Amino acid sequence: MRYPVLICGFLVAGAAVAQTAAGKASAAATKAPAAASWVQPKTPWGDPDLQGTWTSDDCIGTPLNRPANLGDRLYYTEQELAQRQSNLERQLQNDLVETVAPNQRVGTGPPGHWGERARRPCKQTSLVIDPPNGRTPDLLPEAKLRPVPEGAGNNNPKADSWEDFSYYIRCISRGVPGSIFPVIYGNGQQIVQGKGFVTIMQEMVHEARVIPMDGRPHARPNIRSYMGDPRGHWEGNTLVVETTNFLGNRNGLVGNGGGTPFSDAMKFTERFTRVGPNEMRYEITIDDPKTYASTFKVGFPLTQEPGYQNFEYACHEGNYAMFDSLSGARAQEKKAAAKAAGAK
């Protein structure tokens, strides 16, 4: 995020503000080569330098799965991008309005301008880039039977127990994809490098992924975690991270780790390729033979923006939603029990 501001939603946590709109449509989501004058910088010990704070904000609102009517078309046309740029500029003007229109209905959420915005339109029609139709493969029958925990945005959640809620709502973890896929705010990814290690610090829920680069094997299969066990290596200037050893039935693919949970057989292969001074290409291959019918790939641009940095995400401290949902459900049960007793 660019500036710290308290934001209230289903989780009272995080920080976000209106983002400055940029002018022309970006080539961030393409694989076009960077300017001929740009050379990949190196660390003092000779590795490609990917350090800095990167954000996926420009693809906020880009659907995971491509609308069927767009077929195999990965990119919008120039005309469509121009219209999207016009929409962003109009949204910026709306965000600058500090008072509501007369007779407008009062809502319970924060004002719209507290949310983060794309600075330029994402060229992609979907986050899924392979298969060509831009859609996730079918779920396997056994995966469809897994319970999907309650996520954000549900105003009437099942609240028999804290275990009914997603690991994101419980301020535990969003998982690997959920921590980097673009959502409404908190898309900061700070990369720090040292000899033999790369660390990625993610703003929302404060995941910190420490990635060994020295060729050591993965941990034993009985050692598992929410974010798995990553191992990295370089392929030219591309950082490749293979992650295994996940706890099964925790987080899924949808925003913030929601949706059908992955299994304990999940393997992610991520590729971080810096293609310009302020632009990086991110791709992740998802291989879960117990959940999806085949492997598939998601990809989108990460950019560096002036003044953008990670801020504190006080998730547990501000998470009144958990307490309120559970205590409210107990109050409803008590009221129903009293009514039932009085009717006897």
HELIX and SHEET records of a PDB file:
HELIX    1   1 ASP A   57  CYS A   59  5                                   3    
HELIX    2   2 ALA A   68  LEU A   70  5                                   3    
HELIX    3   3 GLU A   78  ASP A   95  1                                  18    
HELIX    4   4 GLY A  112  TRP A  114  5                                   3    
HELIX    5   5 PRO A  141  LYS A  144  1                                   4    
HELIX    6   6 TRP A  162  ASP A  164  5                                   3    
HELIX    7   7 GLY A  175  ILE A  180  1                                   6    
HELIX    8   8 MET A  204  HIS A  206  5                                   3    
HELIX    9   9 GLY A  255  GLY A  257  5                                   3    
HELIX   10  10 CYS A  315  GLY A  318  1                                   4    
HELIX   11  11 TYR A  320  GLY A  342  1                                  23    
SHEET    1   A 2 LEU A   6  CYS A   8  0                                        
SHEET    2   A 2 VAL A  12  ALA A  15 -1                                        
SHEET    1   B 4 GLY A  52  THR A  55  0                                        
SHEET    2   B 4 GLY A 188  GLY A 194 -1                                        
SHEET    3   B 4 PHE A 197  GLN A 202 -1                                        
SHEET    4   B 4 ALA A 208  PRO A 212 -1                                        
SHEET    1   C 6 VAL A 128  ASP A 130  0                                        
SHEET    2   C 6 PHE A 296  THR A 303 -1                                        
SHEET    3   C 6 GLU A 279  ASP A 287 -1                                        
SHEET    4   C 6 LYS A 267  GLY A 276 -1                                        
SHEET    5   C 6 THR A 238  THR A 244 -1                                        
SHEET    6   C 6 ASP A 229  GLU A 235 -1                                        
SHEET    1   D 2 GLY A 252  VAL A 254  0                                        
SHEET    2   D 2 GLY A 258  PRO A 261 -1                                        
END                                                                             
